């Protein structure tokens, strides 16, 4: 167990939260407002192609693209993993899903604070849904913390812990592709992701990835899958 790494990551998460809740610290307010209006001003009748592109990136089908991207990254990593291959990455994937589910429940039960997205906060905000003719997400009654950000960061953290260089770089690119569209369209504040999502990951996930929990869990699932394969082979090929 890497106690120093856990403490460092936890301290970073706490520092992020403190920088956001301190009344005298207004940096996040400037960043949130600045980033929102920078992109919101680009949503207009003068930019129809840009509107369509943003709308597509915030459509439910794009969420499926991100999910398939995660799966593709893991399959690619398993092919390059000569030691463990598919079975090892199956164990990693199931462990990641279990971790994400538990963290999601913890976040729902422990975090009672909420606030609306910038498109609901500002009355004069341009709503992307009024400029495109298909379903797209441009606002949220509760945008804190960024749920897409939490899930994408959990994925990236597992890839950074278990993957090779190519896997790590691809996962970081995927995180950006997953969370940036929601911020650009005004469904989330920048701080919903960089404070809300990131601080949750920094506070909780090190206790899974920087301890034997994740590796032992993924190894146990891999062994169980191997036993299942052997039993299935024995049933198909009786002596």
TALIN-V653490 format. One record per residue. N is the residue number from 1. RES is the residue in one letter. NEAR is the number of other ideal C-beta (glycine too) atoms within 10 Angstrom. Layout:
# TALIN-V653490
N:RES:NEAR, N:RES:NEAR
This chain:
# TALIN-V653490
1:X:11, 2:X:12, 3:X:10, 4:X:9, 5:X:12, 6:X:17, 7:X:12, 8:X:14, 9:X:21, 10:X:17, 11:X:12, 12:X:15, 13:X:20, 14:X:13, 15:X:12, 16:X:20, 17:X:17, 18:X:11, 19:X:15, 20:X:18, 21:X:11, 22:X:11, 23:X:5, 24:X:4, 25:X:11, 26:X:9, 27:X:11, 28:X:18, 29:X:12, 30:X:9, 31:X:15, 32:X:21, 33:X:15, 34:X:11, 35:X:17, 36:X:23, 37:X:15, 38:X:10, 39:X:19, 40:X:21, 41:X:10, 42:X:14, 43:X:24, 44:X:12, 45:X:9, 46:X:8, 47:X:14, 48:X:11, 49:X:7, 50:X:15, 51:X:23, 52:X:16, 53:X:14, 54:X:23, 55:X:23, 56:X:15, 57:X:19, 58:X:22, 59:X:17, 60:X:9, 61:X:9, 62:X:17, 63:X:14, 64:X:10, 65:X:13, 66:X:20, 67:X:13, 68:X:10, 69:X:17, 70:X:21, 71:X:11, 72:X:12, 73:X:22, 74:X:23, 75:X:12, 76:X:16, 77:X:23, 78:X:19, 79:X:10, 80:X:11, 81:X:18, 82:X:6, 83:X:5, 84:X:17, 85:X:14, 86:X:14, 87:X:18, 88:X:19, 89:X:23, 90:X:18, 91:X:24, 92:X:27, 93:X:20, 94:X:17, 95:X:24, 96:X:26, 97:X:13, 98:X:14, 99:X:20, 100:X:16, 101:X:10, 102:X:12, 103:X:18, 104:X:15, 105:X:10, 106:X:12, 107:X:16, 108:X:10, 109:X:8, 110:X:9, 111:X:13, 112:X:6, 113:X:9, 114:X:11, 115:X:16, 116:X:15, 117:X:25, 118:X:27, 119:X:24, 120:X:18, 121:X:16, 122:X:15, 123:X:6, 124:X:5, 125:X:18, 126:X:20, 127:X:15, 128:X:25, 129:X:17, 130:X:10, 131:X:19, 132:X:19, 133:X:9, 134:X:10, 135:X:11, 136:X:23, 137:X:23, 138:X:25, 139:X:19, 140:X:21, 141:X:9, 142:X:14, 143:X:26, 144:X:21, 145:X:23, 146:X:28, 147:X:20, 148:X:23, 149:X:25, 150:X:23, 151:X:23, 152:X:24, 153:X:23, 154:X:24, 155:X:24, 156:X:24, 157:X:22, 158:X:26, 159:X:25, 160:X:14, 161:X:16, 162:X:24, 163:X:23, 164:X:12, 165:X:7, 166:X:13, 167:X:22, 168:X:17, 169:X:14, 170:X:19, 171:X:23, 172:X:15, 173:X:13, 174:X:19, 175:X:22, 176:X:11, 177:X:15, 178:X:26, 179:X:26, 180:X:16, 181:X:23, 182:X:24, 183:X:25, 184:X:21, 185:X:28, 186:X:30, 187:X:23, 188:X:31, 189:X:27, 190:X:18, 191:X:26, 192:X:27, 193:X:25, 194:X:20, 195:X:24, 196:X:26, 197:X:26, 198:X:22, 199:X:22, 200:X:25, 201:X:23, 202:X:21, 203:X:18, 204:X:20, 205:X:23, 206:X:22, 207:X:14, 208:X:22, 209:X:23, 210:X:20, 211:X:14, 212:X:10, 213:X:14, 214:X:23, 215:X:16, 216:X:11, 217:X:18, 218:X:23, 219:X:16, 220:X:13, 221:X:19, 222:X:21, 223:X:12, 224:X:14, 225:X:16, 226:X:12, 227:X:10, 228:X:10, 229:X:11, 230:X:10, 231:X:10, 232:X:10, 233:X:9, 234:X:10, 235:X:8, 236:X:7, 237:X:7, 238:X:5, 239:X:3
